[in-house]
């Protein structure tokens, strides 16, 4: 299993990450589609080639073709939206919030999978990318759809652990050069 390969690549000084990686993916209570869609979207969002290479095959094996594409779509659209909306939020001039975005985001309205799953993946990617406006927006949609806080936290934990594993492994690769 690629998860075991990824865990074995984590250095001893980051043992907590190795344990957390096994826990958030291997012992998750999320349904398979939510779990593996979150894993794939977050693996892409980490920008870590090692994390993505190791986890993508299991994600592909555990997702329908539509869910696999939708998870990649969530990572792609949130890469754009997180920069745009985070910038709008951080600028001190509130007038930017009144300007038309003018960016295409059709996939959010028609992601090809259950809207709740897509929203969960988008929230997890937004956690990695640090966009508070997007986090709030996706969390509100999920809560209105009846998603429990524990489910949302599961997705955020996956995002946090994958981001930390990616940063650690990329640092080790850079130091080895």
C-alpha positions in Angstrom: 0.0 0.0 0.0 1.3 3.5 -0.9 0.2 4.8 2.5 2.8 2.5 4.1 5.5 3.7 1.7 4.6 7.3 2.5 4.7 6.6 6.2 8.1 4.9 5.9 9.5 8.0 4.1 8.7 10.3 7.0 11.9 10.8 9.1 12.1 9.8 12.7 12.0 13.3 14.0 8.5 13.6 12.6 7.2 10.4 14.1 4.0 12.2 15.2 3.3 13.0 11.5 3.8 9.3 10.6 1.4 8.2 13.3 -1.2 10.9 12.4 -0.9 9.9 8.7 -1.9 6.4 9.5 -4.7 7.6 11.8 -6.4 10.2 9.6 -6.4 8.0 6.5 -6.2 4.5 7.8 -8.7 4.9 10.6 -11.0 7.6 9.2 -14.7 7.4 9.8 -15.4 9.3 6.6 -17.2 7.3 3.8 -14.8 6.1 1.2 -15.7 8.8 -1.4 -15.3 11.6 1.1 -12.1 10.2 2.5 -10.3 9.6 -0.8 -11.6 12.7 -2.5 -10.3 14.7 0.5 -7.0 12.8 0.3 -6.6 13.4 -3.4 -7.6 17.1 -3.4 -5.3 17.8 -0.4 -2.4 15.8 -1.9 -2.7 18.1 -5.0 -2.9 21.2 -2.8 0.2 20.3 -0.8 2.2 20.8 -4.0 4.4 17.9 -2.8 5.3 15.5 -5.7 6.0 12.7 -3.2 2.7 13.0 -1.4 0.8 13.1 -4.6 2.6 10.2 -6.3 2.2 8.0 -3.2 -1.5 8.7 -2.5 -3.0 9.2 -6.0 -3.1 5.5 -7.0 -5.1 4.6 -3.8 -7.4 7.6 -4.4 -8.0 6.5 -8.0 -8.7 2.9 -6.9 -11.2 4.1 -4.3 -13.0 6.7 -6.3 -15.3 6.5 -9.3 -14.1 8.3 -12.4 -16.5 11.1 -11.7 -15.3 11.5 -8.1 -11.7 11.3 -9.1 -12.2 14.2 -11.6 -14.3 16.2 -9.1 -11.6 15.9 -6.4 -9.0 17.2 -8.9 -11.5 19.9 -9.9 -11.9 21.0 -6.2 -8.1 21.3 -5.9 -7.9 23.3 -9.1 -10.7 25.7 -8.5 -9.8 26.4 -4.9 -6.2 27.1 -6.0 -7.6 30.1 -7.8 -10.4 31.0 -5.4 -8.3 30.8 -2.3 -5.8 33.3 -3.7 -8.5 35.6 -5.0 -10.8 35.6 -1.9 -7.9 35.6 0.6 -6.5 38.7 -1.2 -9.9 40.4 -1.2 -10.2 39.7 2.5 -6.7 40.9 3.3 -6.8 44.2 1.4 -7.7 47.0 3.7 -9.9 48.7 1.0 -13.4 47.2 1.4 -14.4 48.4 -2.1 -12.6 45.3 -3.6 -15.5 43.3 -2.1 -18.0 45.2 -4.2 -16.2 44.5 -7.5 -17.4 41.7 -9.7 -15.1 38.7 -9.5 -15.4 37.9 -13.2 -13.8 34.5 -12.7 -15.4 31.3 -14.0 -16.3 28.8 -11.2 -18.9 26.7 -13.0 -17.6 23.5 -11.4 -18.8 24.6 -8.0 -22.4 24.6 -9.2 -22.1 21.3 -11.1 -19.1 19.2 -9.8 -20.3 15.9 -11.1 -20.6 14.4 -7.5 -22.7 15.0 -4.4 -22.4 18.7 -3.6 -21.6 17.9 0.1 -18.5 15.9 -1.0 -17.3 18.6 -3.3 -17.8 21.2 -0.6 -15.9 19.1 1.9 -13.0 18.7 -0.5 -13.1 22.5 -1.2 -13.0 23.2 2.5 -10.0 21.0 3.1 -8.1 22.6 0.2 -9.0 26.0 1.6 -7.5 25.0 4.9 -4.2 24.2 3.2 -4.3 27.4 1.3 -5.3 29.5 4.3 -8.3 31.3 2.9 -10.6 32.2 5.8 -13.4 33.5 3.6 -13.5 30.2 1.7 -13.3 28.2 4.9 -16.3 30.1 6.3 -18.3 29.8 3.1 -17.8 26.1 2.6 -18.3 25.3 6.3 -21.6 27.2 6.3 -22.8 25.3 3.2 -21.8 22.0 4.8 -23.5 22.8 8.1 -26.7 23.9 6.3 -26.6 20.5 4.6 -26.5 18.7 8.0 -22.8 17.8 8.0 -21.6 17.4 11.5 -18.6 19.4 12.9 -16.8 16.2 13.5 -16.9 15.3 9.8 -15.6 18.8 8.8 -12.8 18.4 11.4 -11.9 15.0 9.9 -11.3 16.7 6.5 -9.3 19.5 8.1 -7.2 16.9 10.0 -6.4 15.2 6.7 -5.4 18.5 5.2 -3.2 19.4 8.1 -1.4 16.1 8.2 -0.9 15.9 4.4 0.4 19.5 4.3 2.9 18.8 7.2 4.0 15.5 5.6 4.5 17.2 2.3 6.5 20.1 3.8 8.7 17.6 5.8 9.4 15.3 2.8 10.1 18.2 0.5 12.5 19.7 3.0 14.3 16.4 3.4 14.6 16.1 -0.4 16.0 19.6 -0.7 18.5 18.9 2.1 19.6 15.7 0.4 20.5 17.4 -2.8 
